């Protein structure tokens, strides 16, 4: 609910505040929305499970991109450049809204 100062009062439950660990994100899109699947991949496990899915309109996806860029820049100013090492950071191919490599 909005207050008089045009600020948004955001409630964070203790369950959500704990967060969910993810070490892989798969992003898909249609003409009207972006789908971000956050996945936890564990060593020696043949299957990975989507832990969270966030669906947003393109305008909000772009706002998220800009907010992440801004926060990464601020982080690197304080903590130094984030080193990706030799990791392949090329985008994953868009696989649409179906199963991703058989994961469900």
C-alpha positions in Angstrom: 0.0 0.0 0.0 1.3 3.5 -0.9 1.8 6.1 1.9 1.6 9.9 1.7 5.2 10.3 0.5 4.6 8.2 -2.6 6.7 5.5 -1.1 5.8 1.8 -1.3 5.6 -0.1 1.9 7.1 -3.5 1.1 6.5 -6.5 3.4 9.1 -9.3 3.5 8.0 -12.5 5.2 10.7 -14.4 7.1 10.3 -17.3 4.7 11.0 -15.2 1.6 13.8 -13.3 3.5 15.8 -16.5 3.7 16.2 -16.5 0.0 16.8 -19.3 -2.4 20.3 -20.2 -3.8 20.6 -20.4 -7.5 23.8 -20.9 -9.6 22.1 -21.0 -13.1 19.5 -18.8 -14.7 17.7 -19.5 -17.9 15.9 -16.6 -19.6 13.2 -17.1 -22.2 10.8 -14.7 -23.7 7.7 -14.3 -25.9 6.3 -11.2 -27.5 4.7 -10.1 -24.3 6.8 -11.4 -21.4 10.1 -12.6 -20.1 10.5 -15.7 -18.0 13.5 -16.0 -15.7 14.1 -19.5 -14.3 16.5 -19.7 -11.4 18.0 -23.2 -11.1 20.2 -24.9 -8.5 22.7 -27.3 -10.1 24.6 -29.6 -7.7 27.7 -31.6 -8.4 27.3 -35.2 -9.3 23.5 -34.8 -9.6 22.1 -35.8 -13.0 19.0 -33.6 -12.6 18.6 -29.9 -11.7 15.4 -28.3 -10.5 14.0 -24.9 -11.2 13.8 -23.3 -7.7 12.0 -20.1 -8.7 10.4 -18.6 -11.8 9.8 -14.9 -12.3 7.6 -13.7 -15.1 7.6 -10.0 -16.1 6.6 -7.7 -18.9 9.4 -6.5 -21.3 9.5 -3.0 -19.7 10.1 -4.5 -16.2 12.8 -6.8 -17.6 14.7 -3.9 -19.0 14.3 -2.0 -15.7 15.8 -5.1 -14.0 18.7 -5.1 -16.4 19.4 -1.4 -15.8 19.1 -1.9 -12.0 21.5 -4.9 -12.1 24.0 -2.9 -14.2 23.9 0.0 -11.8 24.3 -2.3 -8.7 27.2 -4.2 -10.3 28.9 -0.9 -11.1 28.5 0.3 -7.5 29.7 -3.1 -6.1 32.8 -3.1 -8.3 33.6 0.5 -7.2 33.8 -0.7 -3.6 35.0 -4.3 -4.0 36.9 -4.4 -7.3 36.1 -5.9 -10.6 34.2 -9.1 -10.6 36.4 -11.7 -12.3 34.6 -14.2 -14.4 37.7 -16.2 -15.1 37.6 -18.5 -18.1 33.9 -19.2 -17.7 31.8 -19.2 -20.8 29.4 -16.2 -20.3 27.8 -16.4 -23.7 24.0 -16.3 -23.5 22.1 -19.6 -23.5 19.9 -20.1 -26.6 16.3 -19.1 -26.2 14.4 -22.4 -25.8 10.9 -20.9 -25.6 8.5 -21.9 -22.8 8.9 -25.6 -23.0 11.1 -28.0 -21.0 14.8 -27.0 -20.9 17.0 -30.0 -21.7 14.4 -32.3 -20.1 14.4 -30.5 -16.8 11.0 -30.3 -15.1 
